[in-house]
Structure formats: C-alpha cells, structure tokens
C-alpha cells in the first residue's frame, strides 16, 4: 500500500549580496516577523548547535496558521533544512530546504524547496498556491534586506519599556486585549477597528496621531495568549519601516513589558526625517516615538490594575 504522493516546489532568486549575508537572514528565525510579510510570530522551543525547534504563526492564504518545525543549519555548506513535526490538514507532511549558492560578483542564488503531501488531490492546488505566494514574497523580502548598503544589525533593532503594576496584571492584559476601546482612552489613537475572527486571533487597523498632529494608519495581526502575552505583527507598517513586530508581556511579578522589533527602510529616511538624516537618527527617532506611545499605553494599563485593586478593597 502506497502513502500519499509527495509534491515538490522550487522557488529561486538571485540577490546582489554575498552568501553569508543572505544565509544569516534565514538562519536568524526570530527576525522573520519584521523581514517576511507572511510571518506573524516565532517562538523558539529548543536550540542546540546546528539545530533548533520552533513554533511559527504565519498568514497562509489570508488566514493565520501555526505549526512546529525542526531545522538543521549548516553554515559551511550554506544549507538549512526544515520539517514540520505534525502537519495540519490539509497537509499530511511538509519539509524542505534553503540552499545558498555563490555566484560571480558577490551575488548569491537562493533556492527554496518545499516537499509536501496532502490529504486529497483537491488540496494540492490550494497548498501550491499558498507556497507560491509566500515563497515569492519571502525571497523578494530577503533580497531587499540582503542588498542594503547598511549592515543588518544597524537596520534591525529591538527595544522595550517595562513598568511595575502593584497588583494582579490581569486587568492590564484585558486593557491591551480590548484595544477597540483605545480611541476614548489613549491620546495617540484616533481610530481603531478590531476584528476577532477566532478566539485569540485579532486583526486591527489603527490611526495613530504623530507629534506634528498628522496621522498614519497601521494594520496589524495580533495573537492573544490569555493573561500572559499579546504579540503582534504590522501588515501595514509606517513609511519608515520594512517591518514592525512586538509584544506585550504580563508577568506574575507585576512587571508589564512592551517590546518592539523594527526593520528600518533606509530609502525612506530622507522622506520622513529630511535630507541628510542617517540610520542612527532613524533608530533614535523610532525609539523615541514608538517608546512614547508604548509608555502611554503602559501607564493606562497600570491604572487599570490600580482601579481593580481599589474596587476589591
């Protein structure tokens, strides 16, 4: 008796960057939410030298899906292999590899291969369409970042703000979770539309007021892990950014953390900050602007905890 038929797709892309740069962007899976449009969130479960296991949430044909994968990393051969542990219907298996081949002129050919099997023949077209869409987007985004004149570590930055709530942080979690109330509670939020197609998955569109009185619109996917963490990925980030992801964390010790990870678009710096502005100035601007909004939200979240304590006393 034979098993399900295995199907293979191969997508290739040539970038004007050396192998080590392109390989490094794929090897660092925790950066994927700010580099790749489909990736919403990545959580490392295990990591050893040359191998890792992680859970990933991603947009697949417009819906949020998640799975756990194992990867082996071989920087010398410039090959990364991956396989899903337990594929979800309509998949019955999924694996593949990233292969990076040096070309003349400090260029690199990237080949992304997927091998999969499906429950039924009617599912193969749907899966192939999802792989075509996401692979092409990922390869294009990989090339865009790899070909920048600035080092990746200068363009991708993570920072956080932390406050202490004097009490159970559950009310603070509820305040962040129910973001549809923010326009009446937060001065920097002019409009917010929140949709929750399934428990724990939110789609949010928000108009944010800037310091000069103008507004910019962002669109985000949020994943809510009850009482502990809310993570998000902006599908429509501000003009200065290639990508923006973040998290709100609520600790048993009363600590509430707002974390941002951003990937800066150097080509937008002059438009947003003026001619002659540098990457360093863009980093400082983002730290100030995003941090200020987060601290305002954190302050209101702490107030929600204090209100709950007063009502209980």
C-alpha distance (Angstrom), angle and dihedral (degrees) to the residues before:
residue distance angle dihedral
X1 . . .
X2 3.77 . .
X3 3.80 125.4 .
X4 3.79 128.5 -130.7
X5 3.79 116.1 -52.7
X6 3.81 113.7 -99.7
X7 3.78 116.4 -131.9
X8 3.80 126.0 -162.5
X9 3.79 132.4 -155.8
X10 3.80 125.6 -173.8
X11 3.79 124.7 -165.2
X12 3.80 122.1 -176.9
X13 3.77 135.8 -169.9
X14 3.80 134.0 176.5
X15 3.79 118.3 -142.0
X16 3.79 130.6 -170.7
X17 3.78 94.0 -124.7
X18 3.80 135.7 90.1
X19 3.81 121.3 -92.8
X20 3.79 95.3 -108.6
X21 3.81 92.2 57.8
X22 3.81 95.3 49.0
X23 3.80 92.8 41.5
X24 3.80 91.5 49.6
X25 3.80 92.5 56.1
X26 3.81 91.4 56.2
X27 3.80 94.3 40.2
X28 3.84 91.6 58.9
X29 3.81 97.7 67.6
X30 3.82 93.9 173.3
X31 3.81 89.2 69.3
X32 3.80 93.4 56.0
X33 3.84 96.8 95.6
X34 3.82 91.0 64.1
X35 3.80 95.0 39.2
X36 3.80 104.9 41.0
X37 3.78 124.1 52.6
X38 3.86 97.1 -144.8
X39 3.84 96.7 48.6
X40 3.80 114.0 93.3
X41 3.83 103.9 169.7
X42 3.80 140.8 -9.3
X43 3.80 126.2 -160.7
X44 3.81 119.9 -169.8
X45 3.82 111.7 -137.1
X46 3.82 101.5 173.9
X47 3.79 134.1 1.9
X48 3.80 132.0 -175.9
X49 3.79 132.0 158.2
X50 3.78 106.7 -63.3
X51 3.81 96.6 0.2
X52 3.79 141.1 66.5
X53 3.76 142.2 173.6
X54 3.80 121.2 -149.3
X55 3.79 144.1 162.7
X56 3.77 117.0 -126.4
X57 3.80 132.8 -166.9
X58 3.80 116.0 -159.9
X59 3.79 142.1 163.6
X60 3.81 109.3 -104.4
X61 3.80 115.1 -176.5
X62 3.81 88.5 -22.4
X63 3.82 97.4 -49.4
X64 3.81 129.6 99.1
X65 3.81 112.2 -111.7
X66 3.80 129.4 173.6
X67 3.78 137.1 -163.2
X68 3.80 142.3 159.0
X69 3.81 119.7 -110.9
X70 3.78 137.8 -174.7
X71 3.81 121.2 -146.5
X72 3.77 135.8 -170.0
X73 3.79 117.0 -155.4
X74 3.80 124.1 -155.2
X75 3.82 108.7 178.4
X76 3.81 92.6 177.0
X77 3.81 92.9 58.3
X78 3.83 90.7 32.1
X79 3.80 92.2 -129.3
X80 3.80 129.7 130.9
X81 3.81 118.8 -171.5
X82 3.80 124.8 -165.6
X83 3.80 140.2 -176.4
X84 3.76 133.5 -178.6
X85 3.80 112.9 -121.2
X86 3.80 97.6 -145.2
X87 3.76 114.3 6.0
X88 3.78 117.4 -147.6
X89 3.80 124.6 -130.7
X90 2.92 132.4 -51.5
X91 3.83 83.6 30.8
X92 3.79 119.3 70.2
X93 3.81 94.5 -178.6
X94 3.81 138.8 1.0
X95 3.79 133.0 -177.7
X96 3.76 141.5 135.6
X97 3.77 146.8 139.5
X98 3.77 146.3 -103.5
X99 3.82 112.1 -135.3
X100 3.82 123.6 -172.0
X101 3.81 118.7 -161.4
X102 3.82 121.9 -172.7
X103 3.80 117.2 -126.2
X104 3.82 130.9 -170.8
X105 3.79 116.8 -79.7
X106 3.83 96.2 37.3
X107 3.78 90.9 -68.7
X108 3.81 128.3 139.5
X109 3.78 133.2 -151.1
X110 3.81 110.8 -145.3
X111 3.80 118.1 -159.7
X112 3.81 118.2 -169.3
X113 3.80 112.7 -167.8
X114 3.81 127.0 -172.1
X115 3.80 124.3 -171.1
X116 3.79 115.8 -171.6
X117 3.79 145.6 158.0
X118 3.78 127.0 -150.8
X119 3.79 139.0 -154.8
X120 3.80 93.3 -114.5
X121 3.76 140.4 6.7
X122 3.81 89.8 -111.9
X123 3.84 89.1 63.3
X124 3.81 95.3 56.0
X125 3.81 94.5 76.6
X126 3.84 92.0 50.2
X127 3.81 92.4 49.2
X128 3.80 93.2 44.6
X129 3.81 90.9 50.9
X130 3.82 90.6 51.4
X131 3.81 91.5 48.5
X132 3.80 92.2 47.9
X133 3.80 92.4 50.3
X134 3.79 97.9 44.1
X135 3.82 96.4 39.2
X136 3.78 93.5 51.8
X137 3.80 91.3 48.1
X138 3.79 92.4 47.5
X139 3.80 93.9 48.6
X140 3.80 92.2 47.6
X141 3.82 91.2 49.3
X142 3.79 91.1 46.3
X143 3.80 90.7 53.2
X144 3.81 91.9 46.4
X145 3.80 92.7 55.4
X146 3.82 97.0 37.4
X147 3.81 91.8 54.0
X148 3.81 95.8 54.1
X149 3.80 116.0 117.7
X150 3.80 90.5 -134.7
X151 3.82 123.6 77.2
X152 3.79 114.2 -100.2
X153 3.81 91.3 -120.7
X154 3.82 89.0 61.2
X155 3.80 94.0 50.8
X156 3.81 99.4 42.3
X157 3.80 116.0 59.9
X158 3.81 136.8 167.3
X159 3.80 126.0 -159.3
X160 3.79 137.0 160.8
X161 3.80 144.3 -162.9
X162 3.81 121.4 -147.1
X163 3.82 131.4 -163.6
X164 3.80 133.1 179.3
X165 3.80 120.5 -126.7
X166 3.78 117.7 -157.4
X167 3.79 96.7 -133.9
X168 3.79 145.0 12.9
X169 3.81 109.3 -21.6
X170 3.83 93.9 -144.3
X171 3.85 92.5 100.6
X172 3.82 89.1 51.6
X173 3.80 90.1 51.8
X174 3.81 90.2 50.9
X175 3.80 90.5 50.3
X176 3.82 92.2 55.0
X177 3.80 92.4 40.1
X178 3.82 92.9 54.3
X179 3.78 94.5 55.1
X180 3.81 90.7 153.5
X181 3.83 86.2 83.0
X182 3.82 94.1 54.1
X183 3.85 97.9 95.5
X184 3.81 89.7 67.1
X185 3.81 94.5 41.5
X186 3.82 108.5 35.7
X187 3.82 121.8 58.3
X188 3.81 95.0 -148.8
X189 3.83 95.0 54.8
X190 3.81 113.1 83.5
X191 3.82 98.6 169.4
X192 3.78 136.2 1.9
X193 3.79 131.5 -177.6
X194 3.82 115.1 -168.9
X195 3.80 125.0 -170.4
X196 3.83 124.7 180.0
X197 3.83 109.3 -168.8
X198 3.80 91.2 175.1
X199 3.82 133.7 9.5
X200 3.79 111.1 -75.9
X201 3.83 96.2 11.0
X202 3.80 116.6 97.1
X203 3.80 133.3 178.8
X204 3.78 112.5 -156.6
X205 3.80 133.4 -174.7
X206 3.80 115.6 -170.9
X207 3.80 137.7 179.9
X208 3.80 109.7 -148.1
X209 3.81 124.4 -162.5
X210 3.80 115.5 -131.8
X211 3.80 127.5 -149.2
X212 3.83 91.6 -98.2
X213 3.81 92.0 55.4
X214 3.81 97.2 -104.5
X215 3.80 123.9 119.4
X216 3.78 134.5 -133.6
X217 3.79 127.3 -164.0
X218 3.79 123.6 -132.7
X219 3.79 128.9 -176.8
X220 3.81 119.7 -155.6
X221 3.79 144.5 178.8
X222 3.81 113.6 -141.3
X223 3.81 129.8 -165.0
X224 3.80 114.8 -157.5
X225 3.80 119.6 -156.3
X226 3.83 102.8 -170.2
X227 3.80 117.0 -101.2
X228 3.82 93.6 -18.3
X229 3.80 115.1 60.9
X230 3.79 144.9 -1.1
X231 3.80 116.6 -165.5
X232 3.78 127.4 -173.8
X233 3.76 143.6 -172.1
X234 3.80 122.1 -159.0
X235 3.79 111.7 -131.6
X236 3.81 89.9 -174.5
X237 3.82 107.1 34.5
X238 3.82 126.4 -176.5
X239 3.82 117.4 -79.4
X240 3.82 93.3 -100.3
X241 3.81 93.6 60.7
X242 3.78 139.0 71.1
X243 3.81 87.9 -163.6
X244 3.78 143.8 -6.9
X245 3.80 129.0 -166.9
X246 3.76 132.3 162.8
X247 3.77 150.4 158.7
X248 3.78 142.8 -131.8
X249 3.81 111.3 -148.1
X250 3.81 125.5 -167.7
X251 3.81 115.4 -162.4
X252 3.80 131.1 -158.6
X253 3.81 86.5 -125.4
X254 3.81 92.0 63.2
X255 3.79 94.7 -102.9
X256 3.81 115.9 138.0
X257 3.80 117.2 -166.4
X258 3.80 130.3 -164.8
X259 3.81 111.1 -164.3
X260 3.80 129.1 -174.2
X261 3.80 130.9 -169.5
X262 3.80 116.7 -172.8
X263 3.80 137.6 178.8
X264 3.81 111.0 -150.3
X265 3.81 121.9 -138.6
X266 3.84 104.1 -141.5
X267 3.80 90.8 -164.5
X268 3.81 90.7 64.4
X269 3.81 98.1 48.7
X270 3.82 96.7 90.0
X271 3.82 91.9 46.2
X272 3.81 93.5 50.9
X273 3.82 102.9 32.1
X274 3.81 102.8 22.5
X275 3.79 137.3 -100.5
X276 3.79 113.7 -45.7
X277 3.82 95.1 23.0
X278 3.80 113.6 142.5
X279 3.80 136.7 -142.7
X280 3.81 88.1 -107.1
X281 3.81 89.8 56.4
X282 3.80 90.4 48.0
X283 3.81 89.9 52.8
X284 3.81 91.2 50.4
X285 3.81 91.9 46.5
X286 3.81 92.9 51.0
X287 3.79 92.8 46.0
X288 3.79 89.7 52.7
X289 3.82 99.4 41.9
X290 3.79 99.7 40.8
X291 3.79 92.3 38.6
X292 3.80 92.0 52.3
X293 3.80 92.2 53.5
X294 3.79 91.4 46.5
X295 3.78 92.8 49.6
X296 3.81 90.3 51.5
X297 3.81 89.8 52.3
X298 3.81 91.7 44.6
X299 3.79 90.4 51.8
X300 3.80 91.1 53.4
X301 3.82 90.6 46.2
X302 3.81 90.4 53.3
X303 3.80 88.6 49.4
X304 3.82 88.8 54.6
X305 3.81 88.8 56.5
X306 3.80 91.6 48.4
X307 3.81 90.8 49.4
X308 3.81 90.4 52.3
X309 3.81 91.4 49.5
X310 3.82 91.5 50.8
X311 3.81 92.3 49.5
X312 3.81 90.7 50.3
X313 3.83 94.6 49.0
